[in-house]
Amino acid sequence: RIEWRTTRSREMDEPSLGADALAALQDILGESALGGDLSEFAALLSARRAAADSSDEDESGEGDSDTAPGDDSGRQPGESHADYYRRLYPERFAEEDTAAQAAAEAPVTEPLALVTIEDEYVQNLVLKAFERRPHWRVCTTVPAAAEGADMDESLEPYDLHWGEYEHLEFFSPRFAAGNFMASCYYNRKGLIRKGHLAHIMEKWRTKNPDKAPLAPKSYILTLESGKENDLDTSFPAALARSSFPGFNEGQGAGEARDVVDDGNVWILKPSVTNQAQGICLVRSEAQLREAIERADDMQRAGDFVLQQYLEPLLLDGRKFHLRVFMLLVGNLTAYVSPDFLAIFSLEQYAGASLDETRAHLTNISHQQVLSLEDQHRCMRLFAETAPDM
């Protein structure tokens, strides 16, 4: 079907067919199809346009604008477009009608939340949040099923589980069917483990060579399983597999002195730890091996991330990092909180040797917080740091 739209003349009230449209139509259909004279055809289209305008004015008056007084399309007087199409194509709406009827007949139930957070402070915060939502019921029973086991049949089916990663019933039929929401991603270690994150960042760098890197250059050292304590063989092999180009041994190697921007200082991070445990600065292969020798069995069983140490941005002469809170939903929507924290080292950066790790590592647990003043200097809202800028 070829559909042509008439145009309204700016100087005249009656509709007229544009000359370009008529010429194009004649080219397509040929002169014989239009009888060689376009005036009668233009008059016909103008009349149909006038009738359409009149119908539009009737519908825009008082009453339901989505109804028509009966027309050639088959709509009944007073019938809306939605009802018309539902009547015309009942098979398309059968499933929707069945679901709506079932929902209307189902008993009204209150959603159930399972809250099982081991930290008492955080658990109480979440419970207080649910108290402000009285339509929710809350249960604090930890599921008996461990990771990899069947679900705990003793629990009433719940709609939300907000708890520790180890408590979540990822392998239950209920989770597989998508019948409840969980507070953790099953593959969360891909982001929270330093080794996995470094691998993802380096992969992104390789795929996007023309873009600014998202993180300093990193290398991943993995000791061979079963040989973690035999560093004479496992350490050189791990270093070779990592493709680390090596230290510039001629630039202050083996010295613990002020950090200089010579590109030869690297920071070593065990992948499986937190609270800055096992993190240190090195500038020679000997220092790197000594750091891995000091690592415990758990740290050696995981990866080590060797990352180039950059001259940091300072506030009030001290290193800091930002703790930004995000809520990640599904696959993958991110909601970022506008209020985020600035977390500082309590020690001045300038003049600190590589061994003075409190000047280089900003983790709160690594600082010596002795007073409320220290607490405020160590952590506050980023918006409150304006006087230090």
Disulfide bonds with the S-S distance in Angstrom:
none
